[in-house]
């Protein structure tokens, strides 16, 4: 359990320390060092699970299995690389007068607090603690979105707080209903919210109550995922908050909310498995519907964006819709593809937002019309944006292409008529991204646009990993995905 405690305690203690001394000149270095330590602990935890199997039992406080262990490592990794990027980025924000010492302290403390709440949500075995952790992540994000204290950022933070607050309230009501169903099925009501115990008694849960609970939890946690029509907070939060927040928000928090939803789906599928008056596919069909609508609507909205961060926030909504569709579709092939897509999307989208942050500093604006000729001004940034966008659009041989190919193959097998809207949505999204990308990368360089201090190493590492996962998935990772698919669907791909 030592690596598990380190994964949680490192960001928690770092958040407290940076809340006290986050304006010190060494705070940035301390922020980086703590994320390196947290990533090392997550790797240690992953190796422990790889060697010894599941950590925690049915009634333990924490449960680490093949499903969440790789997400824990992924969260720590992206948190670490984003901390490296944020050092020069936030230094420029402070130098330009957008942030003072107090705001820098708030940024560093909230950043580590954000990482802690996400890791707590991923590691806990208690569905009530999971809800609390996601609410904590909401509060940390509100502080980051409103960091600049401009009227637009305060409005975006308030909008985020209200919409996600309503969503998390609905998720709380769904959790209460889940507890009501569990209290009648498990031997000890004090353990009625422990996921490990509930999964063992899923067939005894009241199917009517579970069906209603899942609807509330789908809408509640779906708000955090960014599913349409509960998505309206996400573009504003991305456009007004600091870019490092966008990288971890899009690359990590959306995954954690989807993870929570999948855990609930497993219980709901078990409760409805015997059919009767309730379709055993209820949870999956609802997720497919929300996912397909989100995927389609976000692809259309890509064409209307004028802010570069809002552009890629709608891309995040599109891909979260695709993942929700994959897990709703079910089956080992679609689930394996969904798990792979969670990984490659996190790596690719965080790399894109890092590049976008540098691009907005170069052009001194986030307006798409004001960003031109990046390859001429600073080739590393221009090429990073071009390659990252090609990867997220599904170009082979990047990993996004591989995961989408697996999903389309699974859809063709079980619901062939849905392949047409999926392919159409991909074409619409591709056109929406590249109609904006071309002038930003290749357009005529405006007067006064000059290079800035950048750190492109996180982008290079992320995109190389996405390329590697597109060419060859390592055996240990494929086995983890396969074991997670067995946990989620009951059968594996390998």
KETOR-490889 format. One record per residue (C-alpha): residue number from 1; residue in one letter; y, x, z. Coordinates in pm, whole numbers. Each point is the difference from the previous one (the first is absolute). Layout:
<sites>
<NUM,A,<Y,X,Z>>
...
</sites>
This chain:
<sites>
<1,X,<0,0,0>>
<2,X,<230,302,29>>
<3,X,<116,-3,-366>>
<4,X,<62,-375,24>>
<5,X,<225,42,302>>
<6,X,<185,283,-175>>
<7,X,<59,-216,-309>>
<8,X,<173,-256,222>>
<9,X,<166,217,262>>
<10,X,<162,255,-232>>
<11,X,<232,-246,-181>>
<12,X,<59,-199,320>>
<13,X,<112,303,202>>
<14,X,<193,137,-300>>
<15,X,<187,-331,-27>>
<16,X,<101,19,366>>
<17,X,<104,367,-27>>
<18,X,<199,-56,-320>>
<19,X,<162,-307,154>>
<20,X,<143,236,263>>
<21,X,<67,310,-212>>
<22,X,<-21,-121,-360>>
<23,X,<354,115,-79>>
<24,X,<-79,363,86>>
<25,X,<1,247,-288>>
<26,X,<-371,65,54>>
<27,X,<-91,-371,-10>>
<28,X,<-87,8,-370>>
<29,X,<-241,288,49>>
<30,X,<-152,-169,303>>
<31,X,<-46,-319,-202>>
<32,X,<-189,197,-266>>
<33,X,<-216,188,251>>
<34,X,<-107,-318,179>>
<35,X,<-103,-165,-327>>
<36,X,<-204,311,-88>>
<37,X,<-172,-21,339>>
<38,X,<-63,-373,-45>>
<39,X,<-154,59,-343>>
<40,X,<-223,276,140>>
<41,X,<-116,-242,271>>
<42,X,<-73,-268,-261>>
<43,X,<-211,246,-201>>
<44,X,<-187,89,319>>
<45,X,<-57,-372,62>>
<46,X,<-123,-53,-358>>
<47,X,<-244,289,29>>
<48,X,<-128,-140,328>>
<49,X,<-68,-338,-162>>
<50,X,<-159,174,-297>>
<51,X,<-240,189,227>>
<52,X,<-69,-252,277>>
<53,X,<74,-341,-148>>
<54,X,<208,-280,155>>
<55,X,<217,86,301>>
<56,X,<18,-281,256>>
<57,X,<-226,-296,64>>
<58,X,<16,-376,-27>>
<59,X,<209,-37,315>>
<60,X,<193,330,2>>
<61,X,<378,16,-21>>
<62,X,<-10,202,-322>>
<63,X,<-230,-17,-299>>
<64,X,<-5,263,-275>>
<65,X,<-232,-69,-292>>
<66,X,<-26,86,-368>>
<67,X,<265,-259,-91>>
<68,X,<289,116,215>>
<69,X,<-70,372,44>>
<70,X,<117,98,-347>>
<71,X,<309,-219,39>>
<72,X,<78,182,327>>
<73,X,<-19,336,-179>>
<74,X,<200,-133,-296>>
<75,X,<274,-132,230>>
<76,X,<26,334,180>>
<77,X,<3,192,-329>>
<78,X,<276,-205,-164>>
<79,X,<196,5,327>>
<80,X,<-24,380,-2>>
<81,X,<103,53,-364>>
<82,X,<286,-249,33>>
<83,X,<125,190,306>>
<84,X,<16,314,-216>>
<85,X,<203,-191,-261>>
<86,X,<228,-162,255>>
<87,X,<124,335,131>>
<88,X,<225,89,-299>>
<89,X,<66,-364,-83>>
<90,X,<130,-100,343>>
<91,X,<193,329,28>>
<92,X,<193,-98,-313>>
<93,X,<59,-350,137>>
<94,X,<144,156,317>>
<95,X,<206,251,-199>>
<96,X,<149,-282,-210>>
<97,X,<108,-181,315>>
<98,X,<-235,-298,-36>>
<99,X,<-176,80,328>>
<100,X,<119,149,328>>
<101,X,<-198,172,278>>
<102,X,<-80,-330,173>>
<103,X,<-141,-154,-317>>
<104,X,<-208,310,-68>>
<105,X,<-151,-34,348>>
<106,X,<-74,-366,-70>>
<107,X,<-155,89,-336>>
<108,X,<-235,263,139>>
<109,X,<-109,-214,295>>
<110,X,<-55,-309,-218>>
<111,X,<-191,202,-258>>
<112,X,<-253,121,259>>
<113,X,<-11,-343,164>>
<114,X,<-75,-153,-337>>
<115,X,<-293,239,-50>>
<116,X,<-131,-73,351>>
<117,X,<-1,-378,-45>>
<118,X,<-182,26,-332>>
<119,X,<-266,230,147>>
<120,X,<-40,-234,296>>
<121,X,<-50,-295,-235>>
<122,X,<-265,193,-192>>
<123,X,<-195,126,303>>
<124,X,<0,-296,238>>
<125,X,<-304,-225,37>>
<126,X,<212,-280,147>>
<127,X,<152,-247,-246>>
<128,X,<272,-82,252>>
<129,X,<101,366,26>>
<130,X,<-11,14,-380>>
<131,X,<260,-279,-9>>
<132,X,<216,181,258>>
<133,X,<-22,327,-195>>
<134,X,<113,-167,-322>>
<135,X,<288,-162,186>>
<136,X,<92,344,133>>
<137,X,<-6,135,-354>>
<138,X,<236,-283,-98>>
<139,X,<249,95,270>>
<140,X,<-14,370,-94>>
<141,X,<61,-90,-363>>
<142,X,<299,-217,90>>
<143,X,<161,301,169>>
<144,X,<-65,216,-306>>
<145,X,<124,-257,-254>>
<146,X,<329,-45,189>>
<147,X,<46,374,57>>
<148,X,<312,35,-218>>
<149,X,<172,-297,169>>
<150,X,<161,-115,-324>>
<151,X,<41,-377,-49>>
<152,X,<-278,9,-261>>
<153,X,<-243,193,221>>
<154,X,<64,-224,302>>
<155,X,<-52,-307,-220>>
<156,X,<-324,145,-137>>
<157,X,<-123,83,351>>
<158,X,<85,-347,126>>
<159,X,<-175,-159,-298>>
<160,X,<-303,220,62>>
<161,X,<-5,-88,369>>
<162,X,<30,-376,-58>>
<163,X,<-256,-28,-281>>
<164,X,<-254,236,157>>
<165,X,<69,-158,339>>
<166,X,<-97,-340,-136>>
<167,X,<-302,156,-166>>
<168,X,<-114,177,315>>
<169,X,<48,-324,197>>
<170,X,<-235,-177,-242>>
<171,X,<-245,288,41>>
<172,X,<24,-44,379>>
<173,X,<-87,-368,-32>>
<174,X,<-293,94,-223>>
<175,X,<-113,254,262>>
<176,X,<16,-269,269>>
<177,X,<-220,-226,-215>>
<178,X,<-236,291,-52>>
<179,X,<-21,49,376>>
<180,X,<-72,-371,43>>
<181,X,<-292,22,-242>>
<182,X,<-124,327,154>>
<183,X,<11,-126,358>>
<184,X,<-271,-251,-88>>
<185,X,<-223,256,-169>>
<186,X,<6,325,201>>
<187,X,<-160,44,344>>
<188,X,<315,129,174>>
<189,X,<332,-160,-90>>
<190,X,<183,312,119>>
<191,X,<-142,174,-308>>
<192,X,<70,-286,-239>>
<193,X,<249,198,-211>>
<194,X,<-210,314,-44>>
<195,X,<-77,31,-369>>
<196,X,<-327,189,50>>
<197,X,<-138,-279,220>>
<198,X,<133,-276,-226>>
<199,X,<-158,154,-308>>
<200,X,<-337,-14,176>>
<201,X,<53,-370,82>>
<202,X,<188,-103,-317>>
<203,X,<-265,-258,-96>>
<204,X,<59,-182,331>>
<205,X,<376,-41,-48>>
<206,X,<121,-354,-71>>
<207,X,<48,-15,-379>>
<208,X,<278,-261,13>>
<209,X,<208,196,250>>
<210,X,<-66,326,-183>>
<211,X,<108,-148,-334>>
<212,X,<329,-119,152>>
<213,X,<49,330,185>>
<214,X,<-50,198,-319>>
<215,X,<268,-199,-183>>
<216,X,<254,78,273>>
<217,X,<-104,365,13>>
<218,X,<10,31,-379>>
<219,X,<358,-126,-12>>
<220,X,<99,199,310>>
<221,X,<-149,337,-88>>
<222,X,<57,-73,-370>>
<223,X,<372,9,78>>
<224,X,<-42,360,113>>
<225,X,<-214,77,-306>>
<226,X,<281,-126,-223>>
<227,X,<-189,-285,-166>>
<228,X,<202,-250,-203>>
<229,X,<178,-220,110>>
<230,X,<35,181,337>>
<231,X,<115,321,-171>>
<232,X,<377,-40,-7>>
<233,X,<67,240,289>>
<234,X,<-169,296,-168>>
<235,X,<242,85,-287>>
<236,X,<302,-22,233>>
<237,X,<-165,217,266>>
<238,X,<-85,266,-257>>
<239,X,<341,7,-164>>
<240,X,<208,25,318>>
<241,X,<-209,220,230>>
<242,X,<-40,379,-20>>
<243,X,<-241,114,-269>>
<244,X,<-255,161,239>>
<245,X,<-37,-345,157>>
<246,X,<-72,-145,-345>>
<247,X,<-274,259,-55>>
<248,X,<-187,-83,322>>
<249,X,<74,-373,-19>>
<250,X,<-134,-43,-353>>
<251,X,<-274,259,32>>
<252,X,<-128,-87,349>>
<253,X,<122,-316,176>>
<254,X,<-104,-231,-283>>
<255,X,<-348,153,17>>
<256,X,<-22,-59,375>>
<257,X,<96,-367,-36>>
<258,X,<-260,-44,-275>>
<259,X,<-255,176,220>>
<260,X,<63,-259,273>>
<261,X,<-44,-281,-250>>
<262,X,<-331,142,-123>>
<263,X,<-132,25,358>>
<264,X,<77,-370,48>>
<265,X,<-160,-86,-335>>
<266,X,<-327,161,110>>
<267,X,<-12,-232,302>>
<268,X,<97,-304,-205>>
<269,X,<-266,70,-262>>
<270,X,<-261,25,277>>
<271,X,<110,-330,154>>
<272,X,<-6,-184,-334>>
<273,X,<-316,162,-133>>
<274,X,<-220,-305,53>>
<275,X,<215,-211,-234>>
<276,X,<-1,-362,108>>
<277,X,<333,-175,-49>>
<278,X,<179,333,-37>>
<279,X,<-29,236,-292>>
<280,X,<-135,341,107>>
<281,X,<246,141,-255>>
<282,X,<307,-157,165>>
<283,X,<150,324,133>>
<284,X,<-76,194,-318>>
<285,X,<138,-270,-230>>
<286,X,<325,-21,197>>
<287,X,<42,377,-14>>
<288,X,<-71,1,-374>>
<289,X,<260,-271,-56>>
<290,X,<273,168,203>>
<291,X,<-87,337,-151>>
<292,X,<13,-119,-360>>
<293,X,<331,-185,51>>
<294,X,<154,306,170>>
<295,X,<-127,231,-274>>
<296,X,<145,-219,-276>>
<297,X,<336,-84,159>>
<298,X,<71,361,100>>
<299,X,<-78,120,-353>>
<300,X,<255,-244,-142>>
<301,X,<267,97,255>>
<302,X,<-30,366,-95>>
<303,X,<198,-79,-317>>
<304,X,<303,-131,189>>
<305,X,<63,281,247>>
<306,X,<317,206,5>>
<307,X,<-74,212,309>>
<308,X,<-263,275,-28>>
<309,X,<-142,-57,349>>
<310,X,<-23,-375,-56>>
<311,X,<-180,73,-328>>
<312,X,<-280,189,171>>
<313,X,<-10,-241,292>>
<314,X,<-99,-273,-247>>
<315,X,<-261,241,-132>>
<316,X,<-138,16,356>>
<317,X,<-17,-381,13>>
<318,X,<-187,5,-331>>
<319,X,<-260,247,123>>
<320,X,<-43,-166,339>>
<321,X,<-67,-321,-189>>
<322,X,<-263,182,-205>>
<323,X,<-167,135,316>>
<324,X,<4,-343,166>>
<325,X,<-161,-143,-313>>
<326,X,<-269,271,8>>
<327,X,<-97,-65,362>>
<328,X,<10,-374,-60>>
<329,X,<-228,38,-301>>
<330,X,<-251,178,224>>
<331,X,<-321,169,-99>>
<332,X,<-71,371,29>>
<333,X,<166,103,-328>>
<334,X,<330,-183,56>>
<335,X,<11,108,366>>
<336,X,<-68,363,-89>>
<337,X,<279,-21,-260>>
<338,X,<233,-163,254>>
<339,X,<-59,276,255>>
<340,X,<62,266,-263>>
<341,X,<314,-182,-113>>
<342,X,<135,-7,357>>
<343,X,<-37,378,9>>
<344,X,<145,91,-338>>
<345,X,<283,-251,25>>
<346,X,<108,144,336>>
<347,X,<1,354,-135>>
<348,X,<170,-89,-329>>
<349,X,<264,-238,133>>
<350,X,<106,231,283>>
<351,X,<34,281,-256>>
<352,X,<213,-225,-221>>
<353,X,<234,-95,284>>
<354,X,<42,366,93>>
<355,X,<104,68,-361>>
<356,X,<224,-307,-2>>
<357,X,<178,127,311>>
<358,X,<79,330,-171>>
<359,X,<104,-180,-320>>
<360,X,<246,-220,189>>
<361,X,<152,311,163>>
<362,X,<36,168,-340>>
<363,X,<170,-304,-156>>
<364,X,<178,-101,325>>
<365,X,<-113,-357,-58>>
<366,X,<-309,-219,11>>
<367,X,<115,-202,-302>>
<368,X,<-241,46,-290>>
<369,X,<290,6,-248>>
<370,X,<155,294,186>>
<371,X,<-313,218,-1>>
<372,X,<-35,179,-333>>
<373,X,<-144,321,-143>>
<374,X,<-192,115,307>>
<375,X,<-214,240,-200>>
<376,X,<315,177,-117>>
<377,X,<170,5,340>>
<378,X,<-301,90,216>>
<379,X,<-328,19,-194>>
<380,X,<-225,-11,308>>
<381,X,<143,-336,105>>
<382,X,<-8,-140,-354>>
<383,X,<-360,101,-58>>
<384,X,<-100,-121,345>>
<385,X,<143,-345,-69>>
<386,X,<-156,-13,-347>>
<387,X,<-349,107,109>>
<388,X,<8,-214,314>>
<389,X,<97,-309,-199>>
<390,X,<-271,71,-258>>
<391,X,<-252,28,284>>
<392,X,<104,-324,170>>
<393,X,<1,-181,-337>>
<394,X,<-371,78,-33>>
<395,X,<-3,279,-255>>
<396,X,<-330,189,-20>>
<397,X,<-123,227,144>>
<398,X,<187,-81,322>>
<399,X,<-179,-176,285>>
<400,X,<192,-327,-45>>
<401,X,<-165,-36,-341>>
<402,X,<-344,52,157>>
<403,X,<52,-257,275>>
<404,X,<142,-256,-243>>
<405,X,<-290,59,-238>>
<406,X,<-247,-69,283>>
<407,X,<185,-318,90>>
<408,X,<9,-123,-360>>
<409,X,<-370,74,-36>>
<410,X,<-75,-207,311>>
<411,X,<226,-281,-124>>
<412,X,<-166,-1,-339>>
<413,X,<-338,-38,169>>
<414,X,<86,-290,231>>
<415,X,<318,-164,-135>>
<416,X,<44,115,-364>>
<417,X,<276,-253,-69>>
<418,X,<224,177,255>>
<419,X,<-3,327,-193>>
<420,X,<258,-138,-245>>
<421,X,<273,-68,263>>
<422,X,<-79,334,165>>
<423,X,<39,195,-323>>
<424,X,<311,-199,-91>>
<425,X,<151,76,340>>
<426,X,<-69,371,-43>>
<427,X,<167,-4,-342>>
<428,X,<307,-180,139>>
<429,X,<26,243,291>>
<430,X,<-41,300,-229>>
<431,X,<284,-122,-222>>
<432,X,<220,-71,302>>
<433,X,<-42,347,142>>
<434,X,<40,201,-319>>
<435,X,<298,-190,-138>>
<436,X,<193,132,301>>
<437,X,<-172,337,27>>
<438,X,<78,140,-345>>
<439,X,<382,14,29>>
<440,X,<-17,126,359>>
<441,X,<-220,292,-103>>
<442,X,<108,71,-358>>
<443,X,<345,-158,-25>>
<444,X,<320,194,-51>>
<445,X,<100,195,309>>
<446,X,<325,-140,145>>
<447,X,<291,227,92>>
<448,X,<-4,122,358>>
<449,X,<-372,-53,54>>
<450,X,<-127,317,167>>
<451,X,<-327,123,155>>
<452,X,<-53,-42,374>>
<453,X,<-228,162,258>>
<454,X,<-344,-160,-38>>
<455,X,<-351,36,137>>
<456,X,<-244,-101,-273>>
<457,X,<-313,143,162>>
<458,X,<-103,-335,151>>
<459,X,<32,-158,-346>>
<460,X,<-210,271,-162>>
<461,X,<-272,-25,266>>
<462,X,<-15,-380,-14>>
<463,X,<-18,-19,-379>>
<464,X,<-263,275,-17>>
<465,X,<-212,-197,248>>
<466,X,<42,-317,-205>>
<467,X,<-100,192,-313>>
<468,X,<-304,143,182>>
<469,X,<-109,-347,117>>
<470,X,<29,-122,-357>>
<471,X,<-220,277,-134>>
<472,X,<-257,29,280>>
<473,X,<-23,-176,336>>
<474,X,<-135,243,265>>
<475,X,<-343,-91,131>>
<476,X,<107,-48,362>>
<477,X,<283,-233,-105>>
<478,X,<-226,-199,-232>>
<479,X,<-249,-39,285>>
<480,X,<277,-120,232>>
<481,X,<116,-254,-256>>
<482,X,<-358,-113,-51>>
<483,X,<-62,-39,374>>
<484,X,<328,-191,33>>
<485,X,<-104,-226,-288>>
<486,X,<-328,-70,184>>
<487,X,<198,-86,314>>
<488,X,<235,-233,-189>>
<489,X,<-240,-168,-247>>
<490,X,<-347,70,135>>
<491,X,<-110,212,-298>>
<492,X,<93,338,-141>>
<493,X,<68,140,-343>>
<494,X,<-183,335,27>>
</sites>
